[in-house]
Amino acid sequence: MKEKYTQVTIKILICIPIFFSLFIVDQLILPQKQINDKITAYSQIIISHRNRYSISSTKEFVGNKFYTEKGYEFSIRKTFIEENDITIGKSYIFQNINSIKSKSTDYSDKLMSGLNGACFYFILGLTITTIISLLMLKFNKKLSENGFQNIILINTFLALIALYVFSIYN
């Protein structure tokens, strides 16, 4: 029974580094689509923090979410884009917004929506953990039942956190 679960787990775990490699190729190797667009609206991203023993809450300004004329949405960390005319750099495969530029300023390093920022680091951590787990499953023949369950749990936990962060910032 354990061998059946091990084979299924290995097949699932192999998909994560393959998707991450495809993501890296899409981000860094393939050329980006350049789209000229105009900002039509924006909203502030504010997170409320409340202490367990307090009635009041503190609010923290995280950034701005912008909406464009052609239907794109992106979030910029703690910065406001003054100009309406922007150029959006978008990847071909995942359609991820990688760069935002106005005529005078490049906001690419402040992007936090899509697979940029925190999402990228959680996905990178998940990929590294998955590769280590695959190596352990392949080469450690005396892996206990508890070790096998820990591999499944840590990868599931990191995948859920990555999906949660992606849903917040996207």
C-alpha positions in Angstrom: 0.0 0.0 0.0 2.9 2.4 0.9 4.5 1.7 -2.5 1.3 2.8 -4.3 1.2 6.1 -2.4 4.9 6.6 -2.9 4.5 6.3 -6.7 1.5 8.7 -6.8 3.4 11.1 -4.5 6.5 11.0 -6.7 4.4 11.7 -9.8 2.7 14.7 -8.2 6.0 16.1 -6.7 7.7 15.8 -10.1 5.1 18.2 -11.6 6.1 21.1 -9.2 9.7 21.5 -10.4 8.6 21.1 -14.1 6.0 23.9 -13.7 8.6 26.1 -11.9 11.1 25.5 -14.7 8.5 26.5 -17.2 7.7 29.6 -15.1 11.5 30.6 -15.1 11.7 30.1 -18.9 8.5 32.2 -19.3 9.9 35.0 -17.0 13.5 35.2 -18.0 14.1 33.6 -21.4 11.1 34.3 -23.6 10.5 37.9 -24.7 7.8 39.9 -23.0 4.8 41.4 -24.7 4.8 45.2 -24.4 1.3 46.7 -24.1 0.5 50.4 -24.0 -2.4 51.1 -21.7 -4.0 53.8 -19.5 -4.8 53.6 -15.8 -8.5 54.1 -15.3 -9.0 53.5 -11.6 -7.1 52.5 -8.4 -7.8 51.4 -4.9 -5.7 51.3 -1.8 -4.6 48.0 -0.2 -4.9 48.4 3.6 -4.4 45.6 6.1 -6.0 45.9 9.6 -4.1 44.5 12.5 -5.9 43.9 15.8 -4.3 42.9 19.1 -5.9 40.0 20.9 -6.6 42.1 24.0 -7.5 45.4 22.2 -10.7 46.7 20.9 -9.1 49.1 18.4 -7.2 48.0 15.3 -4.3 49.6 13.5 -4.3 50.0 9.8 -1.3 49.6 7.6 -1.0 50.9 4.0 0.5 48.1 1.9 0.1 49.5 -1.7 -2.2 50.4 -4.5 -4.1 48.2 -6.9 -4.5 49.7 -10.4 -7.0 48.9 -13.1 -6.4 49.7 -16.7 -8.4 50.5 -19.8 -7.7 47.2 -21.4 -8.8 45.2 -18.4 -5.4 44.5 -16.6 -5.0 44.6 -12.9 -1.8 44.9 -10.9 -0.6 46.0 -7.5 2.3 48.2 -6.6 3.9 48.2 -3.2 3.6 51.6 -1.2 3.8 53.7 -4.4 1.3 55.7 -6.4 1.7 56.0 -10.2 1.1 59.6 -11.1 0.9 59.2 -14.9 -2.0 57.5 -16.6 -0.1 56.3 -19.7 1.9 53.2 -18.9 3.6 50.3 -20.6 2.9 46.8 -19.3 5.3 44.0 -19.8 3.5 40.6 -19.9 4.8 37.0 -20.2 3.6 34.8 -23.0 2.8 31.5 -21.3 1.4 32.5 -17.9 0.3 36.0 -18.9 2.0 37.4 -15.8 2.6 41.1 -15.6 6.4 41.5 -15.1 7.0 45.1 -15.6 5.2 48.4 -15.3 6.7 51.5 -16.8 5.5 55.1 -17.2 7.3 57.6 -19.4 9.5 58.7 -16.5 9.7 55.8 -14.0 10.1 52.1 -13.9 7.8 50.4 -11.3 8.8 46.8 -12.0 10.7 46.3 -8.8 7.6 47.4 -6.8 5.2 44.9 -8.4 3.5 42.6 -5.9 0.7 41.1 -7.9 0.7 37.9 -9.9 3.8 35.7 -9.4 6.1 38.6 -8.3 7.2 39.4 -4.8 6.1 37.1 -1.9 4.4 34.7 -4.3 7.7 34.0 -6.1 9.6 33.3 -2.9 6.9 30.9 -1.6 6.9 29.0 -5.0 10.7 28.9 -4.9 10.6 27.5 -1.4 8.0 24.9 -2.4 10.2 23.9 -5.4 13.3 23.5 -3.3 11.4 21.5 -0.7 9.9 19.3 -3.4 13.3 18.5 -5.0 14.7 17.6 -1.6 11.6 15.4 -0.9 12.0 13.7 -4.3 15.7 12.9 -3.6 14.7 11.5 -0.1 12.0 9.3 -1.6 14.3 8.1 -4.4 17.5 7.4 -2.4 16.3 6.7 1.2 15.0 3.2 1.0 14.5 3.0 4.8 12.2 6.0 5.0 9.7 5.4 7.8 5.9 5.9 7.5 6.3 9.1 9.6 9.0 10.5 7.3 6.7 9.8 4.3 3.8 11.6 6.0 6.1 14.5 6.8 7.1 14.9 3.2 3.5 15.0 2.1 2.5 17.4 4.9 5.3 19.9 4.4 4.7 20.1 0.6 1.0 20.4 1.0 1.4 23.1 3.7 3.8 25.1 1.4 1.5 24.7 -1.6 -1.5 26.0 0.4 0.5 29.0 1.7 1.6 29.7 -1.9 -2.0 29.6 -3.1 -3.2 31.7 -0.2 -0.5 34.4 -0.9 -1.3 34.3 -4.6 -5.0 34.8 -3.9 -4.3 37.8 -1.6 -1.9 39.6 -4.0 -3.6 38.8 -7.3 
